[in-house]
Amino acid sequence: MNEDTFRGQWAQMKGKIREQWGKLTDDDIMEIDGRREVLVGKPQTRHGISHEEAERQVNGFESKHK
């Protein structure tokens, strides 16, 4: 999913993102604000996973919610 598509679907995806990564706070969601690269970074810090794993999870999330 390209950045423009990701941003365009942001309003619909916020709740689904909270379901996928339950440790993300409302502040995290506001900070992400439709920016994919920030979304990849948040699970890294909140869930303590590697960048590669976070990227894999975001890719899987995008595939599931196209």
N, C-alpha and C positions, 0 to 999 in steps of 0.2 A: 504494500500500500504506500503510495507516495505521500509526501508531507502535506500537500494540498488536500488530498482526500482525507487524510487523518484529521487535519484541522476542521474540515467541513463536517465530519461526522462526530466531532468532539462532544457535542451536547448529548447525543444518544449513547455514547460510549462511556461516559463518566461512571454511571452506575455499574456497568459491566466490569469496568476496571477495578472498582472497589470490591466487587465479588471475587475477582481473580486474585488480587493482591490485597487481602484483608487488613494488612498492617498499614496501608497508606491512609494518611489522615486527610481531613477536608483541606487543610493547608497544602498538603502535597498535591492534591487534585487541582487546587487553584494555581499552584506554581507550575504544574505541567502544562495547563492551559492549551492543550492540543498539540504540544510540541513532542514529537516522537522521541527525539534524542534525550529529552528530560525524562520521559516515561521510562526509558531504558535504565536511566541512572537511579531512579527512586527505588525500585525493588532491590537493586544492589545494596543500597544503604539500609533500607528497612528490613529486608529479609536476609541480608548477609550472604548474597550469592555473587558469583563472578560476573564480569561483563558479558562473557560469552553465554552464560546461562540466562542472564537477563535478556539478552538479544534473542535467544532461542524462545524464551517464554513470550516475548512481545510478538515475534514472528508467528508463533502458534496462535496467539490471541487474535492477531490480525486475520489470519487464515480462517479462523472459526467465526469471526464476526464481519465478514465482507458483505 
